[in-house]
Amino acid sequence: MDIHRNPTRTVPIGSISIGQDQPIAVQSMTATHTQNIDATVSQINAPTESGADIVRVAVDSPQDAAALKEIRRQTTANLAIDLQENYRLAELVAPYVDKLRYNPGHLYHHERNKPWREKVQYLASIASDHDCAMRVGVNCGSVDPDKKSLYDAEDSISPMLDSAWEHCEALDAFEFTRYCVSLKDSDPQKVIEVNRRFAERRPDIPLHLGVTEAGMPPDGIIKTRIAFEQLISRGIGDTIRVSLTVSNDRKPEEIAAGRQILADIAEGRVRSVVDYGLDTLNIISCPSCSRVENEAFIELAEQVKEITRYAADESITIAVMGCRVNGPGETDDADLGLWCGPHYVNLKRGTEALGQFGYDEILPRLKRELDLLIASQSPTI
């Protein structure tokens, strides 16, 4: 298949570059606690040895940032840092990494009275001083609240686009152009639409593609493939990640899946047109990453999939999220949502909180709520 890529600018990231005629880069993310240096270095190196071009690490505290200095000493991988909710950590980590990733929706958590443009200007200055690229990472579950308030609650795409375009314009005004953008959702069709619309307006900016909370293999790979086939075949996409809910030792599977999807698209071996919006049970779960506070989350996601098989033909979405960062917001759109803390699992029905339950208590309660939901959707006679 002869694919004409969008004529984006070139963005150097460590030893590679993305955009223009560069190969599409494949990424992964660590799932270890960053302060566990040996485990984190091992998880950086395993995907890198499997062909990862970039590996992302989450930094959520000064202690994480301090660990990163030693992590950098022990690996030559191209490192991207997820700044989480404290953008000020950028100055501590930038000397040791190749790319800074920030979420516009998270800039409000720290120094709330400071204008967001000042924060972005600070990030651009730090990145310039330390030879770093940046990613503006817009996520469906944590969109800028000011943007969300301008649109109907059913329209999740427009606020994402407004936020991304606004931040791009700000970075351009600060004369910082070494950046890419990501716009992620758990629905492959929304990922297709939001990235297509962004690229129509800003074809010059490289895009990082991903379906957030894609879930466990093989479903997570199928969802991701649907989005990637539609976008990459149109020349949209410069880096990718297949975000899978897998145990730490299986993280290289993300790279293998990404490489296989790219190879299949290049050879015209595509499975689209597939509509994943079928009226059947849809279980979404986030990729395991260092934000997970209890590794029992991965086993829980697998158990949820197993105990809900009897509802396979029901038009119901169940979300299983692994952390407090994305969990509360990204379960809002699910019929039933679970987001996991260190000791308890928070259960929701839509946006309504149903309570906290122990990891050994949550499955029976989930089944009870699922049965009630199925009963409420059944036609009355």
C-alpha positions in Angstrom: 0.0 0.0 0.0 1.4 3.4 -1.1 0.8 5.7 1.9 1.4 9.4 1.5 2.2 10.7 4.9 1.1 14.2 6.1 3.9 16.8 5.4 4.6 17.4 9.1 7.6 19.1 10.6 10.4 17.0 11.8 10.8 16.6 15.6 14.0 15.1 17.0 13.6 12.9 20.1 16.9 11.7 21.4 18.5 9.4 18.8 15.5 9.4 16.5 13.2 11.9 14.7 9.5 11.7 14.0 7.4 13.4 11.3 8.1 14.1 7.6 9.4 11.0 5.9 10.7 9.4 9.1 9.5 5.9 10.0 6.6 5.7 12.4 8.0 5.3 15.9 6.7 2.7 18.3 6.4 3.5 22.0 5.7 1.9 25.3 5.5 3.0 28.9 6.8 1.6 32.2 4.4 0.1 34.7 6.9 0.0 37.6 7.1 2.5 40.4 9.7 4.9 39.2 11.6 5.0 42.5 12.2 1.3 42.1 15.2 2.0 40.0 16.3 -1.6 39.1 12.8 -2.6 38.1 12.2 0.6 36.1 15.5 0.2 34.2 14.7 -3.4 33.4 11.3 -2.4 32.1 12.8 0.4 30.0 15.3 -1.9 28.5 13.0 -4.9 27.8 10.7 -3.0 25.3 13.8 -1.2 23.9 15.4 -4.5 23.1 12.1 -5.6 21.5 12.2 -2.5 19.1 10.7 0.3 21.1 11.9 3.7 19.8 10.8 5.7 22.9 9.8 4.6 26.4 7.7 6.8 28.7 8.2 7.0 32.4 5.8 8.7 34.8 7.2 11.2 37.3 4.8 12.3 40.1 7.1 13.6 42.8 10.5 15.0 43.5 11.5 11.5 44.7 10.6 10.1 41.3 12.6 12.9 39.7 15.6 12.1 41.8 15.4 8.4 40.8 15.4 9.4 37.2 19.0 10.7 37.3 20.2 7.2 38.1 17.8 5.6 35.7 19.2 7.7 32.9 22.8 6.6 33.9 21.8 3.0 33.4 20.0 3.1 30.0 20.6 4.6 26.6 16.9 4.4 25.6 15.1 7.5 24.3 13.1 8.5 27.4 9.9 10.5 27.5 8.6 11.8 30.8 4.9 12.0 31.8 4.7 15.1 34.1 1.4 14.0 35.7 -0.1 16.8 37.7 2.9 18.8 38.8 4.4 20.6 35.8 7.1 22.2 37.9 8.9 18.8 38.0 10.0 19.5 34.4 13.1 21.4 35.6 14.2 18.4 37.7 13.8 15.8 35.0 14.6 17.6 31.7 18.4 17.2 32.0 18.0 13.4 31.9 15.3 12.8 29.2 14.5 13.4 25.6 10.9 14.4 25.7 8.5 16.0 28.1 4.8 15.1 28.0 2.2 17.3 29.6 -1.6 17.1 29.7 -3.4 20.5 29.3 -6.2 19.3 31.5 -3.7 18.7 34.4 -2.1 22.1 34.4 -4.9 23.3 36.7 -3.8 21.1 39.6 -0.8 23.1 40.6 -0.5 26.8 41.1 -4.2 27.2 40.3 -4.1 31.1 40.1 -1.3 31.2 37.5 -2.5 31.5 33.9 -2.0 28.4 31.9 0.0 30.2 29.2 2.6 31.1 31.7 2.9 27.4 32.6 3.3 26.4 29.0 5.9 29.1 28.4 7.8 27.7 31.3 7.7 24.2 29.9 8.8 25.4 26.5 11.7 27.3 28.1 12.8 24.2 30.1 12.6 22.0 27.0 14.6 24.4 24.9 17.3 24.8 27.6 17.7 21.0 27.9 17.4 19.9 24.2 14.0 18.2 24.8 11.0 17.7 22.5 7.5 17.9 24.0 4.2 16.2 23.6 0.9 17.9 24.2 -1.2 15.0 25.5 -4.9 15.6 25.4 -7.0 12.8 26.9 -10.8 12.3 26.8 -11.0 11.8 30.6 -9.1 14.8 31.7 -10.0 17.6 29.2 -9.5 21.3 30.2 -12.6 22.1 32.2 -13.0 25.5 30.7 -13.2 23.9 27.2 -15.7 21.2 28.3 -18.0 23.9 29.7 -18.4 25.4 26.2 -19.9 22.3 24.6 -22.8 19.9 25.1 -21.9 17.0 27.5 -22.4 14.6 24.6 -19.7 16.3 22.5 -16.3 15.0 23.9 -14.4 15.7 20.7 -14.7 19.5 20.2 -13.3 20.4 23.6 -10.3 18.1 23.0 -9.7 19.8 19.7 -10.0 23.3 21.0 -7.6 22.5 23.8 -5.0 20.9 21.5 -5.2 23.7 18.9 -4.9 26.4 21.6 -1.8 24.9 23.1 -0.3 24.5 19.7 -0.9 28.1 19.0 0.7 29.1 22.3 3.8 27.0 21.7 4.2 28.4 18.2 3.9 31.9 19.7 6.7 31.1 22.1 8.7 30.0 19.1 8.9 26.4 20.3 8.0 24.1 17.5 9.7 20.9 18.5 6.5 19.2 19.7 3.9 16.6 18.7 0.3 16.1 19.9 -1.8 13.2 21.0 -5.6 13.0 21.2 -6.8 9.8 22.9 -10.1 8.2 23.7 -11.1 4.6 24.5 -13.5 4.5 21.6 -11.6 3.8 18.3 -14.1 5.7 16.2 -13.6 8.8 18.3 -9.9 8.4 18.0 -10.3 8.4 14.3 -12.5 11.4 14.1 -10.6 13.6 16.6 -7.2 12.9 14.9 -8.6 13.3 11.4 -10.1 16.7 12.3 -6.9 17.9 14.0 -4.8 16.9 11.0 -7.1 18.7 8.6 -6.4 22.0 10.4 -2.8 21.4 11.5 -1.2 18.9 9.0 2.2 20.3 10.0 2.2 18.9 13.5 3.3 15.3 14.1 0.7 13.1 15.8 1.2 10.4 18.4 -1.7 7.8 18.0 -3.2 5.6 20.6 -6.5 4.2 21.9 -6.4 4.8 25.7 -7.6 2.0 28.0 -7.7 -0.3 25.0 -7.7 -3.2 27.4 -6.4 -6.8 27.4 -5.2 -8.7 24.4 -6.6 -9.6 21.9 -9.5 -7.1 22.3 -7.1 -4.2 23.0 -5.1 -4.9 19.9 -8.2 -5.1 17.8 -9.5 -1.8 19.0 -6.2 -0.2 18.4 -5.8 -1.7 15.0 -9.2 -0.3 13.9 -8.1 3.3 14.7 -4.5 2.9 13.3 -5.7 1.3 10.0 -8.1 4.2 9.3 -5.6 7.0 10.3 -2.2 5.7 9.1 -3.7 4.7 5.7 -4.6 8.4 5.3 -1.1 9.5 6.2 -2.0 10.5 9.7 0.3 9.4 12.5 4.0 9.7 13.3 4.3 7.7 16.5 2.1 5.0 18.0 1.5 3.1 21.2 -0.6 0.0 21.7 -1.8 0.4 25.3 -2.5 -3.0 26.7 -3.5 -4.2 30.2 -0.7 -6.8 30.7 1.6 -7.7 33.6 5.0 -6.1 33.8 6.9 -8.9 32.2 4.6 -8.8 29.2 5.1 -5.1 28.3 7.2 -5.9 25.2 4.0 -7.3 23.7 2.9 -3.7 23.1 5.9 -3.3 20.8 5.3 -6.5 19.0 1.6 -5.6 18.4 2.5 -2.1 17.2 5.1 -3.4 14.8 2.7 -6.1 13.4 0.0 -3.5 12.9 2.3 -1.2 11.0 3.6 -4.1 8.8 0.1 -5.2 8.0 -1.0 -1.7 7.0 2.1 -1.3 4.8 1.3 -4.5 3.0 -2.4 -3.7 2.7 -3.4 -6.5 5.2 -6.2 -4.5 6.9 -9.3 -5.6 8.7 -11.4 -2.4 8.5 -14.1 -1.4 7.8 -15.0 -2.7 11.3 -17.5 -0.9 13.6 -16.5 -1.5 17.2 -19.7 0.2 18.3 -21.6 -3.1 18.2 -24.4 -3.7 20.6 -22.4 -6.1 22.7 -20.5 -6.0 26.0 -17.5 -3.7 25.8 -14.8 -3.9 28.6 -12.2 -1.2 28.6 -9.2 -1.2 30.9 -6.2 1.1 31.1 -2.7 0.0 30.3 -0.6 -1.0 33.3 1.7 1.9 34.1 3.6 3.4 37.0 0.5 5.2 38.2 -1.1 1.9 39.3 -1.1 1.8 43.1 -1.9 -1.8 43.5 -0.8 -4.5 41.0 -3.9 -6.5 41.8 -5.6 -4.2 39.3 -4.3 -6.3 36.4 -5.7 -9.5 37.8 -8.9 -7.7 38.6 -9.3 -6.6 35.0 -8.9 -10.2 33.9 -11.4 -11.4 36.4 -14.0 -8.8 35.3 -13.7 -10.1 31.8 -14.2 -13.6 32.9 -17.1 -13.2 35.2 -19.1 -11.0 32.7 -18.9 -13.5 29.8 -22.6 -14.3 30.4 -23.5 -10.7 29.4 -21.5 -10.9 26.1 -24.6 -9.9 24.1 -25.6 -7.0 26.2 -25.0 -3.4 25.0 -23.1 -2.4 28.2 -19.7 -0.8 28.7 -17.6 -1.7 31.8 -14.5 0.4 32.5 -11.7 -0.9 34.8 -9.1 1.9 35.6 -5.9 1.4 37.5 -5.3 4.8 39.2 -6.6 8.0 40.8 -5.2 10.2 38.0 -7.4 9.0 35.1 -9.9 6.7 36.8 -12.5 9.1 38.3 -13.0 11.0 35.0 -12.6 8.2 32.5 -15.2 5.9 34.1 -17.9 8.6 33.8 -18.9 7.5 30.3 -19.1 3.8 31.1 -22.3 2.1 32.3 -20.3 0.6 35.2 -16.9 1.8 36.2 -14.2 0.6 38.6 -11.2 2.7 39.5 -8.6 1.2 41.7 -6.8 2.7 44.7 -4.1 1.2 46.8 -6.5 -0.7 49.1 -10.0 -0.3 47.7 -11.8 -0.3 44.4 -14.3 2.6 43.7 -17.4 1.4 41.9 -19.6 3.7 39.8 -22.7 3.5 37.8 -22.3 6.1 35.2 -21.2 9.2 37.1 -22.8 8.0 40.3 -20.4 6.7 43.0 -21.7 3.5 44.5 -18.9 3.1 47.2 -15.5 1.7 47.9 -15.0 -2.1 48.2 -12.0 -4.3 49.0 -10.4 -6.2 46.2 -11.9 -9.3 47.6 -15.4 -7.8 47.7 -15.7 -6.0 44.4 -16.5 -8.8 42.0 -19.8 -10.0 43.6 -21.0 -6.3 43.9 -20.1 -5.7 40.3 -22.1 -8.7 39.2 -25.0 -7.5 41.2 -24.9 -4.1 39.6 -24.5 -5.7 36.1 -27.6 -7.9 36.7 -29.6 -4.9 37.8 -28.5 -3.0 34.7 -29.4 -5.8 32.4 -32.8 -6.1 34.0 -33.4 -2.4 33.6 -32.6 -2.6 29.9 -34.8 -5.6 29.2 -38.1 -4.8 27.5 -41.1 -5.1 29.7 -43.9 -7.5 28.6 
